Amino acid sequence: MERKTIILLIVLCAVSLSAGFWIGKIYEKNLWQEKFDQVVQSELNWLKSQMESSYSFLSTEGFYRLSGTVSQKGDGYLAMKAQIAAEQYPLSPEENLESRDIRVSVDDETDIFRYVAGESPSAPPQKMPLTFADIASGDYLLIVSEGDVRGKEEITAREIQIISQ
């Protein structure tokens, strides 16, 4: 009987040590996972801050840019089917764009232009100034507004870049 008790105690100790080891591994994994998540989040925040400082259009203060096709041209305004960023991150085009009709007011202060190829392949593109008369229905435009474009049906354009005619 004494021998059975000793064997039983040894088996019980082995099972207890094994269970303690595996419980500790699971607990340690959760701790490291939390630490890993914190490191990843801090790296993402750093990357976002670098992107925002390098690319001003990613600023979280507001959305001032939109793109779209001109559907109608009137006296000092454009009606267009626009694509507007719904949020800055993630930068996935499928999830990030909101499409809607918007009216864009154009005044004398609006800078209208298009980029044309330089004289040689290595030369940078040249900015060619245009006028409101150069914009036609069906043109694809990139627009920078004077204010935040979210939730607005009408905006005033500060810059209009004609992409295609």
C-alpha positions in Angstrom: 0.0 0.0 0.0 2.8 2.3 0.7 4.3 1.7 -2.7 0.9 2.6 -4.4 0.7 5.8 -2.3 4.2 6.9 -3.4 3.4 6.1 -7.1 0.1 8.0 -6.7 1.8 11.0 -5.2 4.5 11.0 -8.0 1.8 10.9 -10.7 -0.3 13.6 -8.9 2.8 15.8 -8.7 3.6 15.2 -12.4 0.0 16.1 -13.4 0.0 19.2 -11.2 3.4 20.4 -12.5 2.2 19.8 -16.1 -1.1 21.6 -15.6 0.7 24.5 -13.9 3.2 24.7 -16.7 0.5 24.8 -19.4 -1.6 27.3 -17.5 1.5 29.5 -17.1 2.2 29.3 -20.9 -1.4 30.4 -21.7 -1.2 33.3 -19.2 2.2 34.3 -20.5 1.0 34.2 -24.1 -1.9 36.6 -23.2 0.5 39.0 -21.5 2.9 39.0 -24.5 -0.1 39.4 -26.9 -1.2 42.5 -25.0 2.3 43.9 -25.1 2.6 43.1 -28.8 -0.7 44.8 -29.5 0.5 47.9 -27.6 3.7 48.0 -29.7 1.9 47.6 -32.9 -0.6 50.4 -32.0 2.2 52.7 -31.1 4.0 51.9 -34.4 0.8 52.6 -36.3 0.3 55.9 -34.5 3.9 56.9 -35.3 3.4 55.9 -39.0 0.1 58.0 -39.2 1.8 61.0 -37.7 4.6 60.7 -40.3 2.1 60.4 -43.1 0.1 63.4 -41.8 3.2 65.6 -41.7 4.3 64.5 -45.1 0.9 64.5 -46.8 -1.2 67.4 -45.6 -4.3 66.0 -47.2 -4.3 63.2 -44.5 -4.8 65.7 -41.7 -7.5 64.7 -39.3 -8.7 68.3 -39.0 -11.0 68.1 -42.0 -11.5 66.8 -45.5 -10.8 69.5 -48.0 -10.4 67.4 -51.2 -12.7 65.6 -53.5 -12.7 64.2 -57.0 -15.4 63.5 -59.5 -16.9 64.0 -62.9 -18.6 67.2 -63.9 -22.3 66.5 -64.7 -23.4 70.1 -65.3 -21.7 73.4 -65.8 -23.5 76.6 -64.9 -22.7 80.3 -64.4 -19.9 80.2 -61.7 -20.7 76.7 -60.5 -20.2 73.0 -61.4 -22.5 70.2 -60.5 -20.6 66.9 -60.1 -20.8 63.3 -59.0 -18.1 63.4 -56.4 -16.1 60.9 -54.4 -15.2 62.2 -50.9 -13.1 60.5 -48.3 -15.3 59.1 -45.5 -12.3 58.8 -43.1 -8.6 59.1 -43.3 -7.7 55.6 -42.1 -7.8 52.9 -43.3 -6.7 54.1 -46.7 -8.6 51.4 -48.6 -10.3 53.0 -51.6 -13.2 50.5 -51.5 -14.2 51.4 -47.9 -13.0 54.9 -47.7 -15.0 56.8 -50.4 -18.4 58.2 -50.2 -20.1 59.1 -53.6 -22.7 61.8 -53.9 -23.8 64.8 -55.9 -22.3 68.1 -54.9 -22.3 71.7 -56.2 -19.0 73.4 -56.5 -18.9 77.2 -56.6 -16.0 78.8 -58.6 -15.0 82.4 -58.1 -12.1 84.6 -59.4 -9.8 83.4 -56.6 -10.1 79.7 -57.7 -6.9 78.4 -59.2 -7.8 76.2 -62.3 -4.9 74.2 -63.9 -3.8 71.0 -65.5 -0.4 69.3 -65.4 1.3 68.7 -68.8 4.3 66.6 -69.6 7.7 68.3 -69.5 9.9 68.7 -72.6 11.8 65.6 -71.8 10.9 62.3 -70.0 13.1 63.3 -67.0 11.6 66.8 -66.7 8.9 67.3 -64.1 5.3 68.0 -65.3 4.5 71.7 -65.8 1.5 73.4 -64.3 -0.6 75.0 -67.1 -3.1 77.7 -65.9 -6.6 77.4 -67.3 -9.9 79.2 -67.0 -13.4 78.3 -66.0 -14.3 78.2 -69.7 -11.8 75.3 -70.2 -13.9 73.0 -67.9 -16.6 70.9 -69.8 -19.2 68.5 -68.7 -17.7 65.0 -68.4 -14.3 66.3 -67.2 -12.7 64.4 -64.3 -11.5 66.9 -61.6 -9.6 67.0 -58.4 -10.9 69.8 -56.2 -9.5 71.4 -53.0 -12.1 73.3 -51.1 -12.0 76.3 -48.7 -13.7 74.3 -46.0 -14.4 70.8 -44.8 -16.5 69.0 -47.5 -18.1 66.4 -45.2 -21.8 66.6 -45.0 -22.1 69.6 -47.4 -24.1 69.8 -50.6 -22.3 73.0 -51.8 -18.6 74.0 -51.5 -16.4 76.8 -52.8 -13.3 75.6 -54.7 -9.9 77.0 -53.9 -8.1 74.8 -56.5 -9.4 72.8 -59.5 -7.1 70.4 -61.3 -8.4 69.0 -64.6 -7.4 65.4 -65.0 -9.1 64.4 -68.2 -11.2 66.1 -70.9 
